[in-house]
Amino acid sequence: MRQLIGPLALLSFILAGLAGCATPLPEMSEDQLCAHFGANNQNRTDRVSAIRSEIQRRKLVSPEEQALADQGILQIGMSRCGMFAVQGIPLAENSTTNASGTFIQHVFVSSTTAKRVYVYTKDGRVTSWQK
């Protein structure tokens, strides 16, 4: 299992999001921007509209995905960016590659129940999840 972020680093990431981020939005990677949107959207900070604008400028999600992300709704077929916008940054990612492609298990903690949520993607699209 590849750890993306430890508990203390996750707390620092969320607090940085609440206080404003040192990295300008145009300089963030796609994953950083989408995860940043998820963390700020879940905490309802005032940076959400600026992050949403940058996501739209880069065309990282469709208007339909943006509407779902705004409501916190995950959907089969959603892009990786849409998933991050809904769930925030994963605690870990586990990757499996076989003849059918690369599958990734993204491990999140639910903001409402504090339980782990596992979201599965193939080729950058959500295929399933379990709570």
ABEGO torsion letter per residue (X at the ends): XBBABBAAAAAAAAAAAAAEBABBAAABBAAAAAAAAAAAAAAGBAAAAAAAAAAAAAGABBAAAAAAAAAGBBBBGBBAAAAAAAAEBBABBBBBBBAAEBBBBBBBBBAAAGBBBBBBBBGGBBABBBX
